[in-house]
Amino acid sequence: MRRGKITSSSAETLRQQGVDGLPEGQTDSMGATLGELRRRVAELESQRSELTLNNRQLCTLNLDLNQSLANQGPESPGSAEDRLRKAGDNYPVSLADRRKTERANRDAERRLRAILHAAPDAIVVLDQRGDIQEVNTATVRMFGYSSAELCGRNIRQLMQHSPGPGQKDSIVSYLASCAVEQRAHRCEEVACRKDGSLFPVRLSFSQLSPLGWFVGFVQDISPRHDLQKQLLEIVAEEDRRIGTELHDNIQQQLTGMGLLAAHLVDVLRPQANLEAELAARLAGAINQCAQEVHSLARGLVSMEIDARDLQAALASLAETVREQCGVACAFHCQGTAEVSDNVVATHLYRIAQEAVNNAIKHGRADRVQIALKREEQLTLEVSDNGEGMVAKRDPSMGMGLRIMKYRAGLIGGRLQIQAGRERGTVVSCCVAQPSGEAGR
């Protein structure tokens, strides 16, 4: 650890700390809180059912007494009281029992609210549509809204990205899955505070009761994203180091060996014997090896993409794929798809690079389209006609997909991977970028 930065020597430490997951203690805390909430809700449900039954029995008792009094006609107050006492003895519920149940119900509700507001995590109670019914104090602190402002609002309104035309709302889908599968579901989103600031969150949903309500835990995963960013920087720095070593050392040695081999070919050429042929083959192999090392070093030494040059860089990527891989690859830009940040441009380029590589290597595509467009958001889209990454599920491409998602999250974007209309895969990354002057 030097100057507050994580060096490559601590990359393994990052992995051991669970960059992809949640801290163990935090997960245990969520489970304990959810278990206590479910227990309290079960108590309330039981007491509510008991209270409903009591009310029903008391109403029946009242109707029976009224009917009895009407049938018997006028009678003395004493006989009416005796009849009421005898009729009440036939029912298991008394007014005192009802009041006792109501007090227990109120006490359980107070305990439930105390647990909810004492929890360190942001907790929201939702209905089937995702409308917020209840929030705790941590949720108010996280988003900056008051409890009154949050209740009644759909949780989707607290997220940056809304589902586009023809796209499913992931949150509503997760709630439906919770009800059907009776298990918790998790997803990651980019949330928006009242002041407009954005931050990454992890949402965990679980069904709370048979009434159709759900409890959701909202966790700010900004620290985890910071770790992921540092891990990517470590990997990039290591790639640059290896690439520089290959270019400055190995390639130079191969170039020198190639010159010696070429000189040996010139010396042995007049003899036209086996040694001359072997020398020529040696020179050719050394030159080919030098070219491969040059290409490898060039790929490892990553460069920051200037925001103004993103379109040119994507067009160059398509040209390189056509020349080196023999795949029909084209780049199209729709409208003025300008980017206002060099970091965003660099991550978008790397996402496109990885998506194209997956399409060719894993999807076996022979046609790839790269598109950059701006509508409500800036969207990078890579589509192909291959076998389809979504269906194939090749384990070896899992790391590439995770890195693409990490990169999208670091720039406040959302990565989606969907099957193509007819075949192949469509990888899209949407980023809320203001259209302004590029470069920074």
Legacy VTK file of the C-alpha trace (Angstrom):
# vtk DataFile Version 3.0
C-alpha trace
ASCII
DATASET POLYDATA
POINTS 440 float
0.000 0.000 0.000
1.626 3.227 -1.151
0.260 6.783 -1.107
-3.225 5.588 -0.248
-3.486 3.415 -3.371
-3.798 -0.326 -3.594
-0.886 -1.861 -5.456
-0.824 -5.067 -7.458
0.520 -6.944 -4.441
-2.821 -6.450 -2.688
-5.005 -7.664 -5.554
-5.444 -11.039 -3.870
-6.411 -9.265 -0.647
-9.181 -7.488 -2.525
-10.475 -10.758 -3.876
-10.389 -12.330 -0.416
-12.380 -9.396 0.967
-15.242 -10.308 -1.361
-15.244 -7.597 -3.997
-18.209 -9.236 -5.717
-20.259 -9.900 -2.576
-21.378 -8.377 0.666
-19.445 -8.433 3.947
-20.363 -11.495 5.932
-21.456 -9.496 8.974
-23.715 -7.289 6.873
-25.397 -10.320 5.306
-25.957 -11.864 8.756
-27.453 -8.577 9.984
-29.871 -8.496 7.046
-30.912 -12.099 7.661
-31.489 -11.517 11.367
-33.517 -8.365 10.717
-35.600 -10.065 8.042
-36.233 -13.053 10.311
-37.372 -10.810 13.165
-39.627 -8.828 10.811
-41.218 -12.017 9.532
-41.784 -13.266 13.096
-43.403 -10.001 14.163
-45.557 -9.889 11.038
-46.687 -13.462 11.730
-47.676 -12.359 15.255
-49.634 -9.419 13.870
-51.340 -11.643 11.305
-52.320 -14.135 14.012
-53.610 -11.409 16.308
-55.447 -9.714 13.456
-57.159 -12.992 12.583
-58.069 -13.539 16.227
-59.423 -9.996 16.499
-61.469 -10.446 13.338
-62.941 -13.665 14.717
-63.733 -11.943 18.025
-65.503 -9.096 16.243
-67.501 -11.586 14.203
-68.564 -13.491 17.315
-69.503 -10.313 19.177
-71.604 -9.150 16.241
-73.347 -12.525 16.156
-73.958 -12.302 19.912
-75.453 -8.834 19.534
-77.778 -9.966 16.736
-78.894 -13.005 18.725
-79.658 -10.898 21.790
-81.590 -8.321 19.799
-83.609 -11.057 18.142
-84.274 -12.717 21.499
-85.421 -9.463 23.098
-87.684 -8.745 20.153
-89.284 -12.177 20.382
-89.783 -12.105 24.187
-91.280 -8.628 24.319
-90.961 -6.196 27.281
-89.290 -7.578 30.344
-87.639 -6.354 33.495
-84.061 -4.951 33.363
-82.904 -7.742 35.650
-84.124 -10.506 33.381
-82.528 -8.775 30.358
-79.186 -8.615 32.169
-79.448 -12.289 33.107
-80.233 -13.193 29.509
-77.243 -11.139 28.298
-74.940 -12.792 30.840
-76.132 -16.279 29.913
-75.813 -15.594 26.207
-72.314 -14.219 26.701
-71.293 -17.342 28.574
-72.026 -19.370 25.438
-69.369 -17.442 23.450
-65.630 -17.796 24.062
-64.946 -14.106 23.561
-65.593 -11.407 26.099
-65.132 -7.666 25.802
-62.101 -7.932 28.082
-60.576 -10.540 25.759
-61.141 -8.257 22.813
-59.443 -5.335 24.533
-56.564 -7.584 25.549
-56.116 -8.700 21.943
-56.205 -5.103 20.725
-53.523 -4.096 23.246
-51.337 -7.027 22.212
-51.833 -6.042 18.586
-50.755 -2.461 19.262
-47.741 -3.634 21.289
-46.627 -5.976 18.503
-46.998 -3.181 15.956
-44.891 -0.850 18.115
-42.197 -3.510 18.461
-42.235 -4.082 14.714
-41.774 -0.375 14.022
-38.994 -0.183 16.607
-37.137 -3.029 14.882
-37.688 -1.436 11.488
-36.304 1.953 12.503
-33.423 0.556 14.563
-32.052 -1.471 11.631
-28.837 0.011 10.163
-29.825 -0.925 6.602
-32.372 0.976 4.539
-35.595 -1.052 4.580
-38.712 -0.416 2.508
-42.042 -2.235 2.568
-43.601 -2.509 -0.898
-46.841 -3.690 -2.405
-47.028 -5.867 -5.531
-46.625 -2.863 -7.859
-43.513 -1.628 -6.073
-45.285 1.271 -4.321
-43.645 2.125 -0.989
-45.872 1.520 2.046
-43.363 1.979 4.867
-39.736 3.089 5.246
-37.310 3.203 8.132
-35.005 5.965 9.328
-32.010 4.617 7.385
-33.966 4.966 4.120
-34.748 8.603 4.911
-31.043 9.269 5.545
-29.962 7.446 2.400
-32.233 9.217 -0.094
-32.768 12.586 1.604
-36.574 12.427 1.338
-38.891 12.549 4.319
-40.932 9.494 5.231
-44.090 11.213 3.973
-42.426 11.954 0.615
-41.307 8.340 0.196
-44.523 6.558 1.167
-46.798 6.194 -1.846
-43.936 6.721 -4.297
-42.960 3.814 -6.553
-39.468 2.544 -5.808
-38.659 2.755 -9.531
-38.849 6.563 -9.182
-35.836 6.402 -6.852
-33.730 4.700 -9.524
-31.874 6.397 -12.356
-32.921 4.137 -15.210
-36.510 3.494 -16.185
-37.460 0.584 -18.449
-37.581 1.595 -22.085
-40.259 0.684 -24.634
-40.693 -3.070 -24.809
-38.425 -3.645 -21.792
-39.604 -5.302 -18.590
-39.334 -3.520 -15.271
-36.728 -5.602 -13.471
-37.971 -4.625 -10.002
-41.584 -5.642 -10.693
-40.289 -8.880 -12.231
-38.236 -9.614 -9.113
-41.247 -8.993 -6.856
-43.352 -11.372 -8.943
-40.597 -13.997 -8.769
-40.440 -13.621 -4.978
-44.149 -14.388 -4.715
-43.980 -17.405 -7.038
-40.664 -18.945 -5.987
-40.881 -18.031 -2.278
-37.245 -16.941 -2.134
-35.288 -13.705 -2.044
-34.200 -11.951 -5.244
-31.400 -9.426 -5.665
-30.474 -6.887 -8.306
-28.190 -3.883 -8.681
-29.363 -0.442 -9.747
-28.155 3.146 -9.827
-30.208 5.130 -7.300
-30.869 8.860 -7.242
-31.010 10.978 -4.084
-33.286 13.972 -3.619
-30.385 16.318 -4.447
-29.862 14.531 -7.782
-26.650 12.706 -6.849
-26.323 9.126 -8.081
-24.967 6.108 -6.229
-24.966 2.334 -6.844
-27.258 0.193 -4.705
-28.006 -3.456 -4.226
-31.688 -4.319 -3.778
-32.783 -7.498 -1.978
-36.484 -8.399 -2.041
-38.359 -11.009 -0.037
-42.052 -11.675 0.449
-43.161 -10.435 3.851
-46.607 -11.957 4.195
-49.349 -13.692 2.210
-51.034 -10.295 1.846
-48.806 -9.535 -1.131
-46.378 -7.155 0.579
-42.614 -7.360 0.261
-39.668 -6.163 2.296
-36.730 -4.681 0.439
-33.222 -4.014 1.725
-31.406 -1.156 -0.036
-27.627 -1.121 0.367
-25.254 1.579 -0.816
-22.488 -0.391 -2.559
-20.305 2.616 -3.390
-17.419 1.211 -1.285
-17.585 -2.054 -3.200
-17.549 -0.189 -6.508
-14.508 1.753 -5.324
-12.747 -1.556 -4.630
-13.749 -2.850 -8.052
-12.413 0.321 -9.645
-9.100 -0.069 -7.854
-8.948 -3.729 -8.877
-9.476 -2.749 -12.521
-6.754 -0.131 -12.166
-4.424 -2.793 -10.761
-5.142 -5.099 -13.691
-4.653 -2.257 -16.187
-1.389 -1.229 -14.537
-0.122 -4.821 -14.621
-1.092 -5.084 -18.300
0.790 -1.874 -19.042
3.850 -3.150 -17.188
3.869 -6.459 -19.078
3.186 -4.724 -22.387
6.013 -2.260 -21.836
8.372 -5.098 -20.891
7.440 -7.006 -24.040
7.899 -3.946 -26.236
11.091 -2.562 -24.712
12.875 -5.811 -23.913
11.563 -8.969 -25.591
10.683 -7.347 -28.902
14.021 -5.573 -29.122
15.843 -8.848 -28.536
13.727 -10.577 -31.173
14.457 -7.762 -33.607
18.187 -8.215 -33.017
17.893 -11.971 -33.459
15.952 -11.390 -36.660
18.742 -9.219 -38.060
21.324 -11.885 -37.211
19.176 -14.564 -38.824
18.751 -12.431 -41.950
22.508 -11.941 -42.143
22.979 -15.706 -41.774
20.554 -16.257 -44.658
22.554 -13.874 -46.864
25.776 -15.712 -46.002
24.373 -19.188 -46.685
22.212 -18.330 -49.707
24.974 -18.962 -52.346
25.454 -22.501 -51.038
21.775 -23.413 -51.582
22.014 -26.325 -49.175
20.027 -27.558 -46.182
21.697 -25.085 -43.832
20.589 -22.172 -46.016
17.010 -23.443 -46.020
17.021 -23.852 -42.234
18.438 -20.336 -41.811
15.649 -18.908 -43.971
13.017 -20.758 -41.958
14.606 -19.539 -38.707
14.557 -15.923 -39.909
10.893 -16.219 -40.912
9.908 -17.716 -37.549
11.747 -14.981 -35.636
10.046 -12.245 -37.679
6.621 -13.820 -37.115
7.298 -14.102 -33.383
8.388 -10.446 -33.263
5.149 -9.365 -34.971
3.025 -11.372 -32.519
4.874 -9.905 -29.548
4.343 -6.419 -31.008
0.588 -7.034 -31.367
0.396 -8.470 -27.855
2.275 -5.529 -26.352
0.082 -3.076 -28.220
-3.061 -4.726 -26.830
-1.761 -4.798 -23.265
-0.651 -1.174 -23.138
-4.073 0.429 -22.749
-4.515 4.070 -23.582
-7.092 6.550 -22.330
-9.617 7.361 -25.026
-10.235 11.058 -25.519
-13.964 11.814 -25.377
-13.776 13.624 -28.719
-12.149 10.588 -30.344
-14.529 7.873 -29.136
-16.302 7.573 -32.482
-12.986 7.374 -34.332
-11.708 4.769 -31.849
-14.805 2.590 -32.333
-14.496 2.902 -36.113
-10.836 1.872 -35.839
-11.857 -1.111 -33.686
-14.267 -2.264 -36.394
-11.553 -1.896 -39.047
-9.060 -3.891 -36.949
-11.598 -6.700 -36.483
-12.208 -6.844 -40.242
-8.505 -7.003 -41.046
-7.278 -9.344 -38.309
-10.284 -11.638 -37.761
-11.891 -11.656 -41.203
-15.270 -10.779 -39.642
-17.662 -8.291 -41.222
-17.648 -5.577 -38.562
-19.106 -2.093 -39.017
-19.546 0.989 -36.839
-22.513 3.357 -37.057
-23.149 6.565 -35.146
-26.680 7.938 -34.957
-26.984 11.656 -34.324
-24.565 13.687 -32.234
-23.528 10.998 -29.783
-20.939 13.094 -27.986
-19.346 12.072 -24.704
-18.385 14.666 -22.114
-15.867 12.639 -20.125
-12.637 10.858 -21.069
-13.181 8.199 -18.387
-16.644 7.410 -19.753
-15.242 7.227 -23.280
-12.478 4.840 -22.199
-14.848 2.476 -20.383
-17.322 2.491 -23.282
-14.516 1.608 -25.682
-13.359 -1.265 -23.436
-16.936 -2.548 -23.152
-17.256 -2.526 -26.945
-13.890 -4.264 -27.260
-14.915 -7.038 -24.845
-18.365 -7.458 -26.417
-16.863 -7.818 -29.904
-14.312 -10.321 -28.604
-17.069 -12.389 -26.946
-19.183 -12.310 -30.106
-16.330 -13.682 -32.220
-14.686 -16.040 -29.736
-17.711 -17.477 -27.927
-20.625 -16.647 -30.228
-18.744 -17.611 -33.430
-20.287 -14.640 -35.211
-19.270 -13.629 -38.734
-21.065 -10.267 -38.650
-20.846 -7.683 -35.854
-22.420 -4.228 -35.631
-21.177 -1.485 -33.280
-23.572 1.439 -32.784
-23.377 4.623 -30.735
-26.521 6.712 -30.372
-28.092 9.306 -28.145
-31.793 9.491 -27.415
-32.733 10.149 -23.809
-29.440 8.531 -22.824
-26.155 7.732 -24.496
-26.276 4.112 -25.674
-23.507 1.855 -26.926
-24.808 -1.268 -28.657
-22.909 -4.279 -29.995
-24.987 -6.861 -31.888
-23.954 -10.010 -33.720
-25.389 -12.963 -35.638
-23.599 -15.663 -33.647
-24.808 -18.562 -31.552
-25.786 -16.272 -28.706
-23.942 -15.682 -25.448
-27.171 -15.738 -23.432
-28.031 -19.264 -24.550
-24.530 -20.680 -24.666
-23.446 -19.823 -21.100
-19.782 -20.557 -21.739
-18.108 -20.437 -18.288
-14.891 -19.034 -19.778
-16.597 -15.791 -20.779
-17.982 -15.115 -17.299
-15.076 -12.895 -16.260
-15.449 -10.733 -19.370
-19.155 -10.216 -18.707
-18.500 -9.283 -15.087
-15.817 -6.802 -16.108
-18.223 -5.201 -18.599
-20.813 -4.842 -15.827
-18.182 -3.388 -13.501
-17.156 -0.846 -16.118
-20.780 0.117 -16.758
-21.381 0.555 -13.032
-18.283 2.720 -12.602
-19.640 5.276 -15.086
-23.198 5.159 -13.728
-24.424 3.053 -16.627
-26.508 -0.057 -17.007
-25.394 -3.070 -19.033
-28.013 -5.305 -20.627
-27.430 -8.558 -22.510
-30.336 -9.826 -24.584
-30.938 -12.311 -27.362
-31.147 -10.841 -30.867
-34.425 -10.712 -32.774
-33.542 -13.682 -34.961
-30.245 -14.954 -33.582
-27.100 -13.738 -31.893
-26.736 -11.397 -28.941
-27.242 -7.688 -28.289
-25.043 -6.050 -25.641
-26.095 -2.507 -24.744
-24.757 -0.005 -22.235
-26.892 3.042 -21.389
-25.292 6.032 -19.678
-26.993 9.229 -18.545
-24.497 11.694 -20.034
-25.244 15.383 -20.603
-24.649 16.437 -24.182
-22.053 19.135 -23.981
-18.546 19.916 -24.848
-16.410 16.825 -24.910
-13.173 16.262 -23.236
-12.022 16.973 -19.796
LINES 1 441
440 0 1 2 3 4 5 6 7 8 9 10 11 12 13 14 15 16 17 18 19 20 21 22 23 24 25 26 27 28 29 30 31 32 33 34 35 36 37 38 39 40 41 42 43 44 45 46 47 48 49 50 51 52 53 54 55 56 57 58 59 60 61 62 63 64 65 66 67 68 69 70 71 72 73 74 75 76 77 78 79 80 81 82 83 84 85 86 87 88 89 90 91 92 93 94 95 96 97 98 99 100 101 102 103 104 105 106 107 108 109 110 111 112 113 114 115 116 117 118 119 120 121 122 123 124 125 126 127 128 129 130 131 132 133 134 135 136 137 138 139 140 141 142 143 144 145 146 147 148 149 150 151 152 153 154 155 156 157 158 159 160 161 162 163 164 165 166 167 168 169 170 171 172 173 174 175 176 177 178 179 180 181 182 183 184 185 186 187 188 189 190 191 192 193 194 195 196 197 198 199 200 201 202 203 204 205 206 207 208 209 210 211 212 213 214 215 216 217 218 219 220 221 222 223 224 225 226 227 228 229 230 231 232 233 234 235 236 237 238 239 240 241 242 243 244 245 246 247 248 249 250 251 252 253 254 255 256 257 258 259 260 261 262 263 264 265 266 267 268 269 270 271 272 273 274 275 276 277 278 279 280 281 282 283 284 285 286 287 288 289 290 291 292 293 294 295 296 297 298 299 300 301 302 303 304 305 306 307 308 309 310 311 312 313 314 315 316 317 318 319 320 321 322 323 324 325 326 327 328 329 330 331 332 333 334 335 336 337 338 339 340 341 342 343 344 345 346 347 348 349 350 351 352 353 354 355 356 357 358 359 360 361 362 363 364 365 366 367 368 369 370 371 372 373 374 375 376 377 378 379 380 381 382 383 384 385 386 387 388 389 390 391 392 393 394 395 396 397 398 399 400 401 402 403 404 405 406 407 408 409 410 411 412 413 414 415 416 417 418 419 420 421 422 423 424 425 426 427 428 429 430 431 432 433 434 435 436 437 438 439
